[in-house]
Amino acid sequence: MPNIEGQVLVRPATLEDVPAIVAIWETVVAERKYTAVDTPFTWEEERAYISSLSAREIIYVAEVAGQVVGFQSLDGWVKYTHSMDHVGQMGTFLLPAFRGRGIGHRLTQATLDFARRHGYEKILIYVRQGNTEAQAFYASLGFVPCGKLSRQVKIDGQYDDEIFMELFL
Ligand SMILES: CC(C)(COP(=O)(O)OP(=O)(O)OC[C@H]1O[C@@H](n2cnc3c(N)ncnc32)[C@H](O)[C@@H]1OP(=O)(O)O)[C@@H](O)C(=O)NCCC(=O)NCCS
């Protein structure tokens, strides 16, 4: 698949992107393999989530020829203490036709740049064990596996483990 990094516009999401982001969630959730999320978010839920983001949190979207084809979110790890304010978590989701073409890398450049500017020192993610493609993606960015939660996900009666991967900025 040709790399199309050069044709990609990466920008912060706005509330106008809610339908496109929900459509991507619907696609990825239906695939049943790539996320622990088993039910797509509604427009209202996604709107509330975007509205709730703090000044240190963001969603970047990737546009190709005017179409939002993927997004990446950056959130703080927890909200109940400041002791983990230096730790962020990321999630990355693209429509199938746009995977493996460098767009995830473009999104990550923007997110990690934002993260450094906002005081994060490490990013921690969790990926389903069965999602070897995403593990390869995060490893290519320098993320290192650092733990596993066994049978943490149960979707359609099937268990999957969750792998933690961390990156120090
Ligand atoms: C995982 C995902 C976000 C990666 O984004 P992407 O744009 O496809 O990744 P890139 O094209 O930037 O790939 C960068 C590197 O990741 C790795 N990679 C990406 N897709 C891969 C695949 N299917 N198999 C193996 N390695 C892969 C490769 O090392 C690649 O580098 P290379 O092209 O030099 O070989 C995207 O494929 C996706 O949305 N997948 C479905 C949803 C998902 O799994 N999200 C993560 C949930 S934690």
The ligand as an SDF file (V2000), in Angstrom:
LIG
                    3D

 48 50  0  0  0  0  0  0  0  0999 V2000
   -2.8460    0.4410   14.4830 C   0  0  0  0  0  0  0  0  0  0  0  0
   -3.0430    1.6490   13.5780 C   0  0  0  0  0  0  0  0  0  0  0  0
   -3.5100    2.8370   14.3980 C   0  0  0  0  0  0  0  0  0  0  0  0
   -1.6510    1.9890   12.9730 C   0  0  0  0  0  0  0  0  0  0  0  0
   -1.7580    3.1100   12.1250 O   0  0  0  0  0  0  0  0  0  0  0  0
   -1.2250    2.9810   10.6200 P   0  0  0  0  0  0  0  0  0  0  0  0
   -1.4240    4.2720    9.9320 O   0  0  0  0  0  0  0  0  0  0  0  0
   -1.8670    1.7800   10.0140 O   0  0  0  0  0  0  0  0  0  0  0  0
    0.3200    2.7170   10.8610 O   0  0  0  0  0  0  0  0  0  0  0  0
    1.5320    3.2730    9.9570 P   0  0  0  0  0  0  0  0  0  0  0  0
    1.2210    3.1060    8.5190 O   0  0  0  0  0  0  0  0  0  0  0  0
    1.8840    4.6450   10.4220 O   0  0  0  0  0  0  0  0  0  0  0  0
    2.6270    2.2000   10.3400 O   0  0  0  0  0  0  0  0  0  0  0  0
    3.7580    2.4480   11.0190 C   0  0  0  0  0  0  0  0  0  0  0  0
    4.4000    1.1440   11.4570 C   0  0  0  0  0  0  0  0  0  0  0  0
    3.4970    0.3680   12.2540 O   0  0  0  0  0  0  0  0  0  0  0  0
    3.6930   -1.0230   11.9910 C   0  0  0  0  0  0  0  0  0  0  0  0
    2.4480   -1.5610   11.4280 N   0  0  0  0  0  0  0  0  0  0  0  0
    1.3490   -0.8530   11.0620 C   0  0  0  0  0  0  0  0  0  0  0  0
    0.3840   -1.6870   10.6180 N   0  0  0  0  0  0  0  0  0  0  0  0
    0.8860   -2.9240   10.7120 C   0  0  0  0  0  0  0  0  0  0  0  0
    0.3840   -4.2180   10.3910 C   0  0  0  0  0  0  0  0  0  0  0  0
   -0.8440   -4.3910    9.8920 N   0  0  0  0  0  0  0  0  0  0  0  0
    1.1730   -5.2790   10.6090 N   0  0  0  0  0  0  0  0  0  0  0  0
    2.4070   -5.1280   11.1190 C   0  0  0  0  0  0  0  0  0  0  0  0
    2.9530   -3.9140   11.4120 N   0  0  0  0  0  0  0  0  0  0  0  0
    2.1970   -2.8450   11.2210 C   0  0  0  0  0  0  0  0  0  0  0  0
    4.8530   -1.1270   11.0190 C   0  0  0  0  0  0  0  0  0  0  0  0
    6.0470   -1.2280   11.7860 O   0  0  0  0  0  0  0  0  0  0  0  0
    4.7970    0.2240   10.3330 C   0  0  0  0  0  0  0  0  0  0  0  0
    6.0360    0.6220    9.8510 O   0  0  0  0  0  0  0  0  0  0  0  0
    6.4430    0.2250    8.3310 P   0  0  0  0  0  0  0  0  0  0  0  0
    5.3530    0.7740    7.4600 O   0  0  0  0  0  0  0  0  0  0  0  0
    7.7420    0.9170    8.1610 O   0  0  0  0  0  0  0  0  0  0  0  0
    6.5040   -1.2530    8.2900 O   0  0  0  0  0  0  0  0  0  0  0  0
   -4.0630    1.3860   12.4330 C   0  0  0  0  0  0  0  0  0  0  0  0
   -3.5980    0.3200   11.6260 O   0  0  0  0  0  0  0  0  0  0  0  0
   -5.4640    1.0730   12.9270 C   0  0  0  0  0  0  0  0  0  0  0  0
   -6.3000    1.9670   13.0280 O   0  0  0  0  0  0  0  0  0  0  0  0
   -5.7470   -0.2190   13.2300 N   0  0  0  0  0  0  0  0  0  0  0  0
   -7.0660   -0.6380   13.7010 C   0  0  0  0  0  0  0  0  0  0  0  0
   -7.4230   -0.0200   15.0460 C   0  0  0  0  0  0  0  0  0  0  0  0
   -6.3920   -0.3430   16.1010 C   0  0  0  0  0  0  0  0  0  0  0  0
   -5.8930   -1.4360   16.2220 O   0  0  0  0  0  0  0  0  0  0  0  0
   -6.0730    0.6760   16.9310 N   0  0  0  0  0  0  0  0  0  0  0  0
   -5.1560    0.5380   18.0410 C   0  0  0  0  0  0  0  0  0  0  0  0
   -5.9230    0.1660   19.2560 C   0  0  0  0  0  0  0  0  0  0  0  0
   -4.8680    0.0970   20.6950 S   0  0  0  0  0  0  0  0  0  0  0  0
  1  2  1  0
  2  3  1  0
  2  4  1  0
  2 36  1  0
  4  5  1  0
  5  6  1  0
  6  7  2  0
  6  8  1  0
  6  9  1  0
  9 10  1  0
 10 11  2  0
 10 12  1  0
 10 13  1  0
 13 14  1  0
 14 15  1  0
 15 16  1  0
 15 30  1  0
 16 17  1  0
 17 18  1  0
 17 28  1  0
 18 19  1  0
 18 27  1  0
 19 20  2  0
 20 21  1  0
 21 22  1  0
 21 27  2  0
 22 23  1  0
 22 24  2  0
 24 25  1  0
 25 26  2  0
 26 27  1  0
 28 29  1  0
 28 30  1  0
 30 31  1  0
 31 32  1  0
 32 33  2  0
 32 34  1  0
 32 35  1  0
 36 37  1  0
 36 38  1  0
 38 39  2  0
 38 40  1  0
 40 41  1  0
 41 42  1  0
 42 43  1  0
 43 44  2  0
 43 45  1  0
 45 46  1  0
 46 47  1  0
 47 48  1  0
M  END
$$$$
